[in-house]
Amino acid sequence: MTCEISYEAEEPLEIPYEEIIKRVVEAALDQEGCPYEAEVSVTLTTAGEVRRINKEFRGIDSTTDVLSFPMAEYETPADFSFLEDEDAFDCFNPETGELLLGDIILSVERIRSQAEEYGHSLTRELAFLTAHSMLHLMGYDHIEETDRIQMEERQRLLMERLAISREQVDYEQEKEQEQ
């Protein structure tokens, strides 16, 4: 697995974000039964940059917590069988042979604000947003109600697999411990 991580925000995130992201990416690939070595690009950036990217690529002029840009379109979530077709060769890195899953863009400000708002840790928020985005990269969505229910269940199972709970934490105390 290749997980390219770029940190472009000025504000530091005082948790082992690379370790957390890689752990979630690997667990998501295992959970969803990806039969290939995979490549994922993750960028942690500012809310302003997320807004710019959202406007440029999705036509939505607002910020959000995470953006997902999958490389393939799945007819059925996490059904990788279509990748055996010759037409799907562009989904693989020609140098490494890894499946190019796509790009994840995370807002550092939103990770912080949502952790505080929901009363849980920065680790939990980062892990959850990465898990959510990984499921998008493997074809899950939440536009239709039945799809939303399915995706939420996959997220819940993934967070359980990672043993990262929604336990309440004192956000200010966590910030002090990180420093």
N, C-alpha and C positions, 0 to 999 in steps of 0.2 A: 504494500500500500504506500502510495505517495500522498502526503498531505502538505501542500505548500501553504504556509501561514505568513501573512504580511500584517504588520502592525503599523497603521498609518495615522492613528489618533495621537494628538499631543498629550492628552491626559493618560497617565499610566493606569493600567489595570493590575493591581497588586495581588494577583493570584497566578498560579502556574497555568496560564491560559493555553499555552501550546500543548502541555500534557493533557489538559482537560479536553481540548478539541480533538486531539488524536485518539484519545480513549473513546470518545463518543462516536467518532467516525468509524472506528474499527468495530465497535459494538453494534452500530446500525447495519453495517455491511454483513456482519455475522447473523444478526437477528433476521434480516430480510433474505438471507441465503444467496448473497451475491457470489456467483461461481468464479468470478474473475478477480485478479489483483486490480485495484482501482486507484484512480488519481482524483483528488479533490483540491480545489484552491479555496482558501479561506482568507478573507480580508477583514480586519477589525479597523474601523474608521470612525469618522465623526458623523453626527446626525446630519450636518449640512451636506456632506458627501453622499450619504445614503439618499437624501432628498434629491440631489442632482442626478444620481444614477437612476432612481425611481422615475424621475421625470423623463430622462433621456430614453430609457429602454422600455418603460411601461406606460408612459404618457400620464403618470399620476404625480402631480406637483405637491407631494407631502412626504414627510419623513416616516419611517417605520423602523421596527426593531431589527428585522432581518430580511434580506432579499435572497432568493434562490434562483439560479439560472442553470437548469438542467441541460445537458448536452443531447439527450435523447427524449423522444416522446414514447411513453409506455401506454399500450392499449389497456393493460391491466397492471396496477401497481406491483412493483418488484417482480414482474415476470420478465426475466432476462432472456428468455428463449428466442425472441425476435433478433437478438444480437448475433445469432448464428448466420443470418442472411448476409449475402454479399453486400447488400446496400448499407449495412450497418458498420462497415469497416471504418468509416470516418468517426466512429465513436471510440476508436482505440488509438492510443498514442503510438505512432509508427516506430518510434525509437525504443519504447519499453514494452509495448504490447498491453499496457494497462488500459482498462476501461476508463474513459474520460467521463466522470460523472457530472461535473459542472463546477459552478462557482457559488460560494456563500459569501455574502457581504453582511457584516454585523456592525451595529451602532454601539460604540462603547458607552455613550451617554445613556442610551436606552437600556443597556444591560444594567447600569448603575441605578437608574430611576425606577425600573421595574422591579429590581431586587428589593429596593426600599419600599416601593408601593405595595408589593405583595408580601413583604415581611419575611423574605428568605435570603439565602446567601448569594453572593456574586457567582460562586461556583455553580450553584443550582440554576441560576438564570442563564449563564453562558451554556451550560450543558443542555438545558431545555431548548434554547434557541438553535443550538447546533443540531440537536436531535430532530427538531421540527424541520429544519432546512434539509437535512439529509434525507428525510422521508420525501420531501418535495423532489429532491434530485433523483429519487427512485420511483417517481410516478404518482405518489400520493397527493391528494388535494383535499380542500375543505369547502369547495363552492356549494356542492349539493349536500343536503343533510345526511344522507347515508354515507357519503364519502367522508364528511366531517367526523362522523361517529367512528368510522373505521380508522381514520388517521389518528384521532385522539386515543383510541385503544392501543395502536402501535406505539405512540409516544409514551403512554403510561407504561407499557411493557418494557420499553427501552430504558426508561428512567428506573424502573424496578431492577432491571438487569444490571444497571450501573450502580445500584444501591444509593441513588441520590434522591432523597425524599424532599417533600415540601415543608419540612419542619420549619417552624417559625424561629427566626434568629433576631437578635438585636443588631440591626444594621450598623448603628454607630459603634457598638462593641466590636463587631467584625472588622470594621475599618481600622480601629485602634490596634487590633491584634495583627493585622496585615502590615502595619507600619513598623 
